[in-house]
Amino acid sequence: MSYWMLGFIAGGAVVVVVALLLIGIIYQALRILRTARVAADVVGQIDANTRPVWALRDTNKVAMQILEGARAIDSNAATIVRALSGAHGERKIA
């Protein structure tokens, strides 16, 4: 065998190895792409499922405003009761 023949065989072997590596890389890239698509769908579902949790912050804010209003009403009602009780000693409101 001549050196030319050995060179062609070695070059062919390198080409085959590089081709196999490239095929493996492409296969793994496609697998990662499929997994990423599934993950993106799952992230969308998680986002949709957790929106009510984030809405609780707004619900709690409104509930606190309602509670403050109820406390103000209670305070005003107590002031009215004291005023009426003081003006008419015989009348007691519980």
N, C-alpha and C positions, 0 to 999 in steps of 0.2 A: 504494500500500500504506500502511496506517495503522501507527501506532506499536504498536498492539495486536498486529497481525499480525506485525510484526518481533519483538516481545517473545515471542510464542508460538513463533516459529521459532527464536529464540536459545535459549529455554528448552528446546525439544525437542532442539536440538543438544546442549545441556549434558547432558540426560538420556541421550541416546544415547551420548555419550562416557563418562559415568560408568558406564552399563550395560556398555559394552565393557570398560572398565577392571576392573569388578567380575567380569565373566566371565573375564578374563585372570587375575585374582588367584585366583579359585576353581580354575581349571585348574592353575595353578602349585602351589597348596596340595595338590590331589589328587596331582599328580606327586611332590611332596615326601613325601606320605604313603606312596605306593607305594614310593618309594626307601627310606624309613625302615623299612618292613616288611621289605624285602629285607635291609637292613643289620642289622636285629635278628636275622634268621635266620642271617646270616653270623656275627654276634657269638656266637650260641649254638654254632655249629659250631666256631668258633675256641676258645671256652671248653672245649668237650668235647675238642678235639684237643690242647690244651695242659695239660690236667690231669695227664697222665703226667710232664710236665716238672716240675711243682710237686711231684709225688710223689717225684721224685728227691731232694729235700731230706731227706725222711724216710728214704729208702733209704740215703743217705749217712750220716745220723745213726746208723742201725742198724749200718751197715758199720763205722763208727768204734768203736762199742761192741764189736763182734765183734773188731776189731783189737786194742783194749785188752785184751780177755780173752785173746786169743792171745798177746800179749806177756807177760801175767802168767803164763800157762801155760809159755811159753818160759823165762821167768826162773826159775820154780819148778823146771822140769826141769833147767836149768843148775845150780841150787843143789844139787839131788839128785845130779847127775852129779859135781860137785866133792866133795860129801860122801862119796859112794861111792868116788871115786878116791882121796881122802885116807885113808879108813879102810882100804882094801885097795890098797896101792901096786902090786901086781902086776896088778890088773885095770884096764884102760883102756877106756873107752867113748867112741866117737867121735861 
